[in-house]
Amino acid sequence: MRRDLDIRLLRTLITIVDAGGFRRAADVLNISQPAISQHIRRLDSLVGEPVFLEARQLQRLSPVGEELLRYARQLVRVNDELVLHLGATQRRRRLALGVCDTLIGVIPGLLAALKQHVPLTRLAVQTGAGERLAEDLGEGTVDMVLRTGPPRAAGDQVAMTLSCNWFGRPGLTEATPVPVAVCASKGAPLRRLTEETLGASSVAWRTVYEGLGVEDVVTAARSGLGVGLLFSAADRLWPGLQPVPQGLLPKPVRDLPVTLSAGPRLPDELAGAALGAVRTALSAYVGGVPAALPS
């Protein structure tokens, strides 16, 4: 009749010996002392002999217990190595991705690209402001963040740069001051770029609308409420959005980088594969200029 040893029982045996007794083993394993005793009784039953011998209220291993201890150390070590290896393998195949609100429209294509190019067993996506997602990355809530704005950490990669353009109804540029729609967050890269561009010019302007995200700015520009600075492919992404003719408003002072940030626990091979998928999805979404992949 086959008898299988329980790794938990073997771990209890090792802990009793290493910790110096049943009571200390119970503290180490965070279980009751009666449970420790029950584990040893089950080992006694499995091997057919007592594992411990009592002598003057002290307990020492019996000869069969000594032999069992040698094998127990090997079996528990192999068990722990295997569990650690399998856990690391599964972590390499899971990805929690954060995407900033400005790039929310890229998510369908990004999911398809990730599933095609990255061997994942589970993929989760959450959206929000880039600043909040950066905090989530630091806390380990997400593994990777895709956001607009320049790199902030040594491991950040610029996946693409987006050219930007003004959008809005005809005639809005003739108003004095020019009505402008922006994202509500003062830290939003598109808002900062808008204010830097207008601040470096002689154009008089005023903020008439502050939206939660890029789609709110699109709605304001499309409805005639104000002009908005968006990436140049916005009129292709949102039908009915009209670009402002060149020369009527100042040219953006710079392009808008799209940065991919990977958390410290994300394996390098998964981060590299995800960067390629991000570049593919962004190119299809906004037609931006891909940044050079790291060598």
C-alpha positions in Angstrom: 0.0 0.0 0.0 1.4 3.4 -1.0 1.9 6.0 1.7 2.5 9.6 0.8 4.4 12.0 3.1 2.8 15.4 3.8 5.3 18.3 3.3 3.6 20.1 6.2 4.5 17.2 8.5 8.1 17.2 7.4 8.4 20.9 7.8 7.1 20.6 11.3 9.7 17.9 12.1 12.5 20.1 10.8 11.3 23.1 12.7 11.1 21.2 16.0 14.7 20.2 15.6 16.0 23.6 14.4 13.9 25.6 16.9 14.7 23.4 19.8 11.3 21.9 20.9 7.6 21.6 20.2 6.6 24.9 21.9 9.2 27.0 19.9 8.2 25.2 16.7 4.6 26.2 17.3 5.7 29.8 17.6 7.8 29.7 14.5 5.0 28.0 12.4 2.3 30.1 14.0 0.2 27.0 14.9 -0.9 25.6 18.3 1.3 23.2 20.2 -1.4 20.4 20.1 -1.3 20.8 16.3 2.5 20.2 16.4 2.0 17.1 18.5 -0.6 15.8 16.1 1.7 16.3 13.1 4.4 14.1 14.9 1.8 11.5 15.7 0.8 11.3 12.1 4.5 10.9 11.1 4.8 8.1 13.7 1.9 6.4 12.1 3.3 6.8 8.6 6.8 5.4 9.3 5.5 2.8 11.8 7.8 3.9 14.6 8.2 6.8 17.0 10.0 9.7 15.5 11.0 11.1 18.9 12.2 9.2 22.0 11.4 10.7 25.4 14.1 10.7 28.1 13.7 12.6 31.4 11.2 15.0 29.8 13.6 15.7 27.0 12.8 14.6 23.5 15.4 13.4 21.0 15.1 11.8 17.6 14.9 8.1 17.3 17.1 6.3 14.8 14.3 6.3 12.3 13.6 9.9 13.1 17.2 10.8 12.3 16.9 9.1 9.0 13.6 10.7 8.3 15.0 14.2 9.1 17.7 13.8 6.5 15.2 13.0 3.8 12.8 15.7 5.1 15.3 18.4 4.6 15.8 17.4 1.0 12.1 17.1 0.2 11.2 20.4 1.8 14.0 22.2 0.0 12.9 20.8 -3.4 9.3 21.6 -2.6 10.2 25.2 -1.7 12.4 25.6 -4.8 9.7 24.3 -7.1 7.0 26.5 -5.6 9.3 29.6 -5.9 10.1 28.7 -9.5 6.5 28.1 -10.5 5.5 31.3 -8.8 8.1 33.3 -10.6 7.1 31.8 -13.9 3.5 32.8 -13.3 4.5 36.3 -12.4 6.5 36.6 -15.6 3.2 35.9 -17.5 1.0 38.3 -15.6 0.8 42.0 -16.5 -1.1 44.8 -14.8 -1.0 47.9 -17.1 -1.9 51.4 -16.3 -2.9 53.8 -19.2 -3.3 57.5 -18.7 -6.6 59.1 -19.6 -5.1 61.0 -22.5 -4.3 57.6 -24.3 -7.5 55.7 -23.3 -8.4 55.2 -26.9 -5.3 53.1 -27.6 -6.4 50.4 -25.1 -8.3 48.1 -27.6 -5.4 48.0 -30.0 -2.9 47.7 -27.2 -4.7 44.7 -25.7 -4.7 43.0 -29.1 -1.0 43.7 -29.6 0.0 42.5 -26.1 -2.0 39.2 -26.5 -0.3 38.6 -29.9 3.3 39.4 -28.9 3.5 38.8 -25.2 2.9 35.3 -23.6 0.5 36.3 -20.8 -1.9 34.2 -18.8 -3.6 37.3 -17.2 -3.8 40.9 -18.3 -5.4 43.7 -16.4 -5.7 47.4 -17.4 -6.6 50.4 -15.4 -6.9 54.0 -16.4 -6.4 57.3 -14.6 -4.3 60.4 -14.4 -0.6 59.9 -15.2 0.5 61.2 -11.7 -1.8 58.7 -9.9 -0.7 55.8 -12.1 2.9 56.6 -11.4 2.1 56.3 -7.7 0.4 53.0 -8.3 3.6 51.8 -10.1 5.7 52.7 -7.1 3.4 50.9 -4.8 3.4 47.8 -7.0 -0.4 48.0 -7.8 0.5 48.0 -11.5 3.5 46.5 -13.3 3.8 49.1 -16.1 2.4 52.5 -17.0 1.8 54.2 -20.3 1.5 57.9 -20.1 2.2 61.2 -21.9 5.1 63.2 -20.7 8.9 62.9 -20.4 10.7 60.1 -18.6 11.1 60.5 -14.9 13.1 57.5 -13.8 16.2 55.8 -15.2 14.2 52.8 -16.5 11.6 54.8 -18.4 11.4 54.4 -22.1 10.0 56.9 -24.6 7.9 54.7 -26.8 6.8 57.5 -29.2 6.6 61.2 -29.8 3.4 62.8 -30.8 3.1 66.0 -32.8 0.3 68.2 -31.7 -2.1 70.7 -33.3 -4.9 73.1 -32.4 -8.5 72.1 -33.0 -11.7 74.1 -32.8 -14.6 75.7 -34.8 -13.7 78.3 -37.4 -13.7 81.9 -36.1 -12.7 81.1 -32.6 -9.1 82.2 -33.3 -10.4 85.7 -34.1 -11.8 86.2 -30.6 -9.9 88.3 -28.2 -8.9 86.7 -26.0 -8.9 83.3 -27.7 -11.1 80.8 -25.7 -9.1 77.7 -24.8 -10.3 74.3 -23.5 -7.8 72.3 -21.3 -7.6 69.3 -19.0 -8.6 70.1 -15.5 -5.4 68.7 -14.0 -2.7 71.3 -13.9 -0.1 68.6 -14.1 -1.6 67.0 -17.3 1.1 67.1 -20.0 -1.3 68.4 -22.7 -2.4 71.3 -20.4 1.2 72.2 -19.6 2.1 72.1 -23.3 -0.9 74.3 -24.1 0.1 76.9 -21.4 3.7 76.9 -22.4 2.9 77.4 -26.1 0.5 80.2 -25.5 2.7 81.8 -22.8 5.6 81.9 -25.2 3.5 83.8 -27.8 1.8 87.2 -27.9 -1.7 85.7 -28.3 -4.2 86.8 -25.7 -6.2 83.9 -24.4 -8.3 82.7 -21.5 -9.4 79.3 -20.2 -13.1 78.7 -20.8 -13.4 75.0 -20.1 -11.5 72.5 -17.9 -12.4 68.9 -18.7 -11.5 65.7 -16.8 -9.6 64.2 -19.8 -8.7 64.5 -23.4 -12.2 63.4 -24.6 -13.7 66.3 -22.7 -11.4 68.7 -24.4 -12.4 67.1 -27.7 -16.1 67.7 -26.9 -15.5 71.3 -26.0 -13.5 72.0 -29.2 -16.0 70.1 -31.4 -19.0 72.0 -29.9 -17.4 75.4 -30.5 -16.8 76.2 -26.8 -13.1 76.7 -27.3 -10.0 75.6 -29.1 -7.9 72.8 -27.7 -4.4 71.5 -28.2 -4.4 67.8 -29.1 -2.2 65.3 -30.9 -2.3 65.8 -34.6 -4.3 62.6 -35.4 -7.2 63.7 -33.2 -9.5 64.7 -36.1 -9.1 61.1 -37.5 -9.9 59.6 -34.1 -12.9 61.9 -33.4 -15.0 62.6 -36.5 -16.3 66.2 -36.6 -13.2 67.7 -34.9 -11.8 70.5 -37.1 -8.1 71.4 -37.1 -7.2 75.1 -36.9 -5.4 76.2 -40.0 -1.7 76.6 -39.6 -0.5 80.1 -38.7 -3.6 81.2 -36.8 -2.3 80.0 -33.5 1.3 79.5 -32.3 3.0 76.3 -33.2 3.4 73.9 -30.2 6.8 74.6 -28.6 7.6 70.8 -28.6 6.2 67.4 -29.4 4.6 65.3 -26.7 6.5 62.2 -25.6 4.7 59.0 -24.7 6.6 57.2 -21.9 6.4 53.6 -20.8 7.5 53.0 -17.2 8.1 49.5 -15.9 8.0 48.5 -12.2 11.1 46.9 -10.6 9.4 43.5 -10.3 8.6 43.2 -14.0 11.0 40.8 -15.7 13.2 42.5 -18.4 12.0 40.2 -21.2 8.4 41.0 -20.5 9.1 44.7 -20.3 10.9 44.6 -23.7 8.1 42.6 -25.4 5.5 45.0 -24.0 7.4 48.0 -25.3 7.3 46.6 -28.8 3.5 46.0 -28.5 3.0 49.5 -27.2 4.8 51.0 -30.2 2.8 48.9 -32.6 -0.5 49.9 -31.0 0.4 53.6 -30.8 1.5 53.7 -34.4 -1.9 52.3 -35.5 -3.8 54.6 -33.1 -2.2 58.1 -33.6 0.4 57.6 -36.3 3.1 59.0 -34.2 6.8 58.8 -34.6 8.2 55.7 -32.9 11.2 56.3 -30.7 14.3 54.2 -31.2 14.2 50.9 -29.3 16.9 50.5 -26.7 19.8 48.4 -27.9 
